Amino acid sequence: MPEGRPTLIKNARLINEGAIKDADVLIRGDRIEQVSAAIGAPDGCSVIDADGKYLMPGMIDDQVHFREPGMTHKGDLATESAAAAAGGITSFMDMPNVKPQTVTRAALADKYRLAEGRCTANYGFHFGATNTNIDEIRALEVGEAAGIKAFMGASTGDMLVDDPQTLEQIFAHAPLIVLTHCEDSPTIWANESRARERYGEDVPFTEHPRIRSAEACYKSSSMAVELARRHDALLHVLHLTTEIEMDLFSPQPRAGKRITAEVCVHHLWFDESSYPELGSRIKCNPAIKRPADREALLAAVREGRIDVIATDHAPHTAEEKAGNYFAAPAGLPLVQHALLALFDLAASGSIPHELIPERACHAPADIFGVVERGYVREGWYADLVLVDPHRPYRVTRDNVLSKCGWSPFEGHEFSATVDTTFVNGEIVYADGELTGRIAGRRLACRRAR
């Protein structure tokens, strides 16, 4: 696409706002100028014939760990945002458990400076809660961060927020939406102790869903929901994994909710039957659990109890993942293949195609108040992805773009392929290759308490 010329996407199957229809889309500069059944090409226009490929808003991933600053041997803002764009993710929100942790406004400003001019996709950052930084949280202004992350579970060491009085203050005074990782640490520690008594240090990975149990999840997530209701706080519960938690969340329309829920793509894709083959490669917190839990999550996505589908992309090197149960870190790289996994789930009938942008694009835009992104609308930013449902894509070690160099999907052939990704009107990925355009901008997130 020559720089400065408008681009016309013709003959697309547009998936947007609950419908699938034939449409053309005209892009001028960084914006969508026109969406119509048929658009004539303006003078000097570059034309892309979609030839019936699906066109949708780029995915907005509200939960990633791109590892910068401080852990850049695993991934960084440049490498992981490029992998995300190749997967049709045009915006991401990064988590605060980096080094130094993003738990002061100064550290947050430093992180935005690190990202400027280096991200292929648009970027926003969450602010981290601790047991001691309530004054920093209260000082946050709308737009400074996408949300406030509270780790209500032993997943990230000294970022665990387990002081009841601190939790009360966070939910009472947070000026932005509160995001929670919900697992009860004492329950997990007791389960670890029992596993060690039985297996020593050689605990099989099949024990992970019993150590990071449904009981541990429910005890914490029900506490978060109760706190949010009592303080009338905005709450977004991340990476839900269990059937029993689904009754905590309402299927009512999203516009009326102050408590929303997220599921991650790997919890919709894998279940505990995958541990014998994949082991540490699918060790994540919270754990992948029973087939019945996976089916309940898919049902909740269809019903609207779960509002958002995200990735929790968390790369570690293959060497780090090669350790035993207690040594292997939790987390897996997902941004490059998450959207394709959703199209496979749609192809199998697990979810309708219309729900892919609803849960992966529209909902995160609404929940975080992302300005003029997440929908295909005239006048909005041209963050778009073309998906070819008739061209399969096989994942191999050679085509993985995340810095860690591996994927839990290696060897799998997806039924669809990401054809082209636009960020702010620029083509950043096409024909199986990154174009080198660094088009990402800071997200404007305007939802306030």
N, C-alpha and C positions, 0 to 999 in steps of 0.2 A: 504494500500500500504506500504509494508515494506520499511523502510528508506534506501536509497542508491541503490535500485533496479530500473532498467528501467521499464517503464510502457507502455504497448501496448494497445491502444484503437482500437478495431476491429469492423467492420460492422457498422460504423457510417454513417449518412447522413450529410455530411459536407456542411455547409452554409458559404461561404467565397468568397470574391472578385467577387460578382455578379452572382455566380453559386451555384447550389445544386448538389452534386454528392456523390456517394458511396466512402468511403475512410477509410483507417486505418491511425492512427497517433501514432508514437513512441516517447515517452518522455524519455530523459536521463538527470538526474540532473534537472536543472531549464530550460532546452531548449527543443524545438521540434527538434528531430533529423531527422525524416523522415515523409513525407506525401506521401502516395501511395495508389493505388487501393487495393493492397494486400501486407502485410508485414509479414514475418515469425517471430515468437517470438524468440528473442535472449535467450541464456542460462540465467536462473535465473530471467526471466522477469515476472512481474506481468501483467496479462491480464484482461482487462475489455471488456466484450462483450456488445457493445452498442445496439445491436439487433435492429438496424434501428432508434435509437433515433437521434435527431438532435445534431450535434456538431458544435460549433461556437467559435470565440474568446470571452473572457469575455468582458462584457460591460465596457466602459470607461465613467464614469459619470463626465462631466466637470463642474457640479454645484451642490454642496451639502453644507448644513449647519450642521455640526456635533457638534457644540455648545461648543467646547473646544478650548481655556480656557474660564472660567468665567460663563458658563451657563450649567454646567454639570448635573444639576437636570433634564434637558430635554433630554440630550444625550451626549455621549463623543466619542472620536476617537475609543476606543475599542469596545463599544457596537454597534455603528452605522456601523463601518466597518465590523463587524461580520454579522449584518443584511444584509448589502450590498452583502457580499459573498454568503449568503444563497439565495439571489436573482439573482445570476449570474453576479454581478458587481465585477470585479477583480481589478479595479483601480478607484480612485475618486480624484477630485480636490475640496478642501474645500475653502469656502468663508471667507473674512477677517473681517466680522462684529461680532467679538467675544469680550471678555473683558480680557485683553486690546486688542484693535483693531490691526489688522495686518497692520499697516501703517508706520512702520519703519523697516529697515533691521534687526535691533536687535530683534524686536518682531517676525519677520519672522523666524530668526534662532532659537529663543526660541520655536516656534511652531514645527519646525522640530525635535527638541530635545524631545518635548513631545510625538511625534508620534513614535519615534524609538522603536522598539521591542514591540509595543502594537497593531498594526493594522493587521487585518486578510487580508485586501486587500492593494494593492499598493496605495501610497498617494502622492499628490502634493498639493501645496497651492497657492492661488491667493493673490496678494498684493493689499491693498486698497488705493484708491485715496481719498484725501480730498481737501478742498479749500486751504490748507496751506502746503502740503508736496511734492511740485513739485521737490525740491532738492533731496529728498529720491527717488522719481520715476526716476529721471535722473541718479542716481547713481546705479540703479539696473543693475546687469549683467545677461546675458543669462544663464539660468539654476537655478538662485536663486528662481524664482517664475514661475508658469505656465503661468500667465497672470496678467494684471493690471485691477482691477475691479473699475468701476466708477458708482456710484449710481446716475443716472440722474433722480431721482424721490424720493419722500418722503416716503421711505420704512424703513430706518434704522437710523432715527434721525440725529445725527451730522456727519454721513458719507455722507450726501447729498452733491453732488458737483453741485452747481448752479451758481457759479461765471463764467461769460462768458470768462473772460481773463484766468482763471485757465483751463477751458475746452480747450481753444485754445492751451495752453502750453502742456497740457497732450497729445493731439493728435499730436502736433508738435514734441514732444521730447520723448515720451514713447519708450523705447528700445524693448519692448515686445508687444504682441497683447493686445489691449484694449478690455475689456468686459464691456458691458453697461446694466444696468437696466434702461429701458426707460419708464418713465411716467412723465408727466408735473405736477409738484406740484401745481402751482397756479390754474390749472384747477381742480385738485382733491379737493383742499381746498374750492373752490367755490361750487363744487358739494356737499361736506359735509355740507356746510352751508345751502344749499337749502334743503337737506334731514333733517337736524335738525329743520328747520322751519316747515317742514311738519309733522315730526314724533316725535320730541323731541329727547330724548336719546334712545328711543326704535325703532331705525331704523331696518326694517326687512333685513335679509341677502340677500333677493332677490334684494335689491337696490345696492349691491356691484358692479355689472358690470356697473351700471349707474354712480356710484361715481368714480370708477376706470375705466373711460370710454374709448371707442375706440378713441375719440378725444384726450384724455390725452396721450394715447400710441403713436398715430401717430405724434403728435406735437413733442414729445421727440425723437422718433426713426428716424424721418426724419432729425432732427437736428444732431443726431449722424452720420448718413450716410453722410450728407453734410460736416461735420467736417472731417471725415475720407477721403473723396474724395479730399478735399481741401489740406490736409496735407499728402496725400498718406500714411496714417497710416493703419496698420492692425486692423480691427474691427470685433468683434464677438458680435452680438446683441442677448441677452439672452431672454428666455421665451416669445416669441412672442405669441399674443393672438387674433389678429384681421385680418379680411379679407382685410381691407384697407391697412394694412402694407405690404402685400405680394408683391405689385408692386415695393417696394423699393429694392427687392433682385432679383438677376439674377439666372436663371436656368442653366447657363453655367457650364461646368465641374469644379469641385472644385479646380483643380490644377491652374486654371487661375484666381481665386478670391482672392481679398484682403479684401473683406467684406463678412462675412458669417453670418448665422442665425441659431438660436436654437429654438426648441419647447420642452416643457416638457410634459411628458406622461399624466398628469392629464388634460391638455388642449386638448389632443387628445381623452380623454376618457369621460370626463364629459362635460355638457353644463348647461346653467342657469336653465334648468328644474329640476336639482338635488338640488337646494337650499332649496325648501320646506322640503325635507326629511333630508338633511345632514347639512344645515345651516352652522354654524361656522366650521364644519369639512372640508369643502372645501373652506373656506375663505383663499385666497392667493393673493399675489400681484405680477404681475398684475392679475386681476380677471378672473375667468372662465366666458365666455361670451355666445353669442347666438349659437344655432345649426348651423347657417350659417357660423359663424366664425370657429367653430370646423371643418366643412366640408372643408372650405378653407384651414385650416392648414393641414389637411390630403392630400388635393390635392397638396399643396406646398411641402410636404414631398415626394410625388410620383414624382413631377416634378423636384425636386432638388433645388427649391428656398430656402427651409429649408434644411440645411446640417446636423444638429445634433439633435438627440433626447436625452434628459437628464431628470433629476428628479426635481431639486431644492428641494431636501429632506430637510424639515425644521420642526423638531419635536417640539411640545409644549405639556405640560401635559394636560390630560383630564380636570383637574380643571381649567387651564388657558383658555382652549377652551370653557368652560362653560359660559363665560361672555357674556354680550350683544354685540351688533355690534361694538361699539367703544372700548370695553374692551377686546374682544377676539382677540388674536394676529393672524396675517396672517402666513400661512404655514402649511404643512401637511407632514407626514412621508410616503415615497414612495419607498425607495431603495429595500425593500424586494420583492416588487410585480411589479415593473416597467417592467421587462423583460417579465413576464407572461402576463401583459396587452398588450404588443406588440404582443405576440403570439396569443392572443385572437383577436386583430385587424387584424392580418394576416389570422386567421381562418375564420373571417367574410368577408374577401375580401377587407377590407379597405386599406391595404397595402400588397404588395407581401412579402413573407418570405425573399427573397434575400435582401430586403431593411433594415431588422432588423440589421444585422451586418454592413451594409453600413453606416447607420445613427448613430448607437449606439456604434460602435467600430472603424471602419476604419476612419470615418470623424474626430472624436475628436483626434485620434492619429495623423492624418495629420495636422490638424489645429494648434495643440499645439506642433508639432514636438516631440511627445513621441517616445523615442528611442526603436525600436524593440519590440513594443507591438501593439495590435489592429488588427492583422492579424494572420491567421494560416499559417505560413511560416517556412520552414526549417531553423534552426539556430536562430529563434526568441524565446523569452521567452514563456514558456508554461503556459499562462493565458487562460484557456479554460473553457467552460461550456457545459455540456450535458443536453439537454432538452427532456423530454419524452412527445410527443404530444398526447399520448393516455391515459395518467393518469391524471385525473382532480385533482385540488388542491383547497380546500375550505379554505378561510381565516376566522379564528376565533380569538377571543381575546387571547386564550391560545397559539396560535402558532405565535403571533407577537413577533419579537425579538428586535425591537427598544425599547430603554429604556422608552419611553413615554407610551408604552403598548397598543396602539390602532392604527387602520388603517381605512382610508376612504373606504377600500374595504371589511370591515368585512361583512360576510354573502355571499359574492360573491364566486362562484365556477369557477375558471379559467379552461380552457380546457386543459392546459398543466401543467407540474410540473418541477421545476429545480431538476434534478437528482443528478448531481455531479459538483462541482466547483473546478478547479485547479488554484492555484496562485503560480507562479514560480515553477511549476512542482509538487507542494504538494497538496494533496487533503485536502481542508479546509471545505468542506461540502459534505455529501453523505447520502443517505437513510434517508433524513429528519432531519439530525442532523449535527451540527457543530462538527468537529473533534478535535477542540482545537489547531490546528496548527496556529501559528502566523507567516504567511508567507509573509506579505506585506513588500515592500521595497519602498524607495523614488523613485518617478518617475524622469526620466531624460527628461526634456522638452527643446528642443533645437531650437525652431523656433524664429528667431529674426526679427526685423523690416527690 
